[in-house]
């Protein structure tokens, strides 16, 4: 397939799904199966970048068509490493605990038919029936539309040439997604939000408390925008 993402066609897969992982053996094959199910035309390649130098997660992958590599631990660093070997004209950065909605690949390609759109993400949903999580989903819905700054767990996608023009993700310990969105807006790029929900695991929220995690994430974002360094925020986050 040939996809036009700049002034000249780029041969190869239409889209590259880049998944940074660390000790995700339990769910990696289910995630890959999910990606295959929302991409029946096999328009996307899948790249898994393991932050464990022993490759514990990638050694568990059963799909032989998945491209795998190890990299220095750190989500931004791992995503940049995956992007460096990606062949697709569009990059989709997917967290290991996040499932894509039906027809996700088609939805992304359709959204990027508008040349003004350079990046985007999905709405956030949680893979649970607990009503309390609807509060967080509603908050994220409003925040995303007001700020046009989706978080990484919303499955950020971006044109590869634009990503490279920006200089990739800044390799910082936290807020690499917000930093990227900030730079896109500074360049005047349009960020689209697809009104279909990814399903993210609620495991961290359940461990630490839904309202606590929601408030903490909001506070960290605010402090970052006020100039607090990602290094200091990472210590508070931990």
Order of alpha helices (4+ residues) and beta strands (2+ residues): beta-beta-beta-alpha-beta-beta-alpha-beta-beta-alpha-beta-alpha-beta-alpha-alpha-beta-alpha-alpha-alpha
